[in-house]
Amino acid sequence: MTNKLPKGVVDLRKPLKGYEGKWVVLSKDDKRVIESAKTLKVLIKRAEEKRIKDGTIMSVAKDYSRYIG
């Protein structure tokens, strides 16, 4: 079995490890978390304060066992 992902698919397991249950801003290349918070409201405030303009905002689930992908 190979762990290679199809072209265009990003493996977020490493950058999101330890952020379960939080909101995060991922870097433009999706390789690192540049900000995190318990709530979206706080995350947006922190991102604005740090002038983060590029990135992906997402909620990190505590458990992905119910996701189909």
C-alpha positions in Angstrom: 0.0 0.0 0.0 1.3 3.4 -0.9 0.7 6.7 1.0 0.9 8.8 -2.1 -1.9 11.1 -2.6 -3.5 12.0 -6.0 -2.2 15.2 -7.6 -3.8 18.3 -6.1 -4.8 16.6 -2.8 -3.1 18.1 0.3 -2.5 16.0 3.4 -3.3 18.2 6.4 -2.6 15.6 9.1 0.8 17.0 10.1 0.0 20.8 10.1 -3.3 20.3 11.9 -2.0 17.9 14.6 -2.6 19.4 18.0 -5.3 21.9 16.8 -8.3 19.5 17.2 -11.4 21.5 18.2 -9.9 24.8 17.2 -10.2 27.3 14.3 -7.0 27.9 12.3 -5.6 30.0 9.5 -3.4 27.9 7.2 -0.6 29.4 5.2 -1.2 30.0 1.5 0.6 26.7 0.7 -1.3 24.8 3.4 1.9 23.6 5.0 1.6 25.3 8.4 -0.8 26.9 10.8 -0.1 30.7 11.1 -2.8 31.4 13.7 -5.3 29.5 15.9 -8.1 30.2 18.4 -11.0 28.4 20.1 -13.6 30.5 18.3 -13.9 31.9 14.8 -14.5 35.4 16.2 -11.3 35.4 18.1 -9.4 33.9 15.2 -10.6 36.6 12.9 -9.7 39.3 15.4 -6.1 37.9 15.8 -5.7 37.5 12.1 -6.7 41.2 11.6 -4.4 42.3 14.3 -1.5 40.5 12.7 -2.5 41.7 9.2 -2.8 38.2 7.9 -4.3 38.6 4.4 -3.6 35.3 2.7 -4.5 31.9 4.0 -7.3 29.4 4.5 -9.6 29.6 7.6 -11.0 26.3 8.8 -12.3 24.5 11.8 -10.3 21.4 12.8 -12.6 18.5 13.8 -11.8 16.5 16.9 -12.7 13.3 15.0 -12.9 12.7 11.3 -14.3 9.2 11.5 -17.7 10.3 10.1 -16.3 12.1 7.1 -16.4 10.5 3.7 -13.8 11.6 1.3 
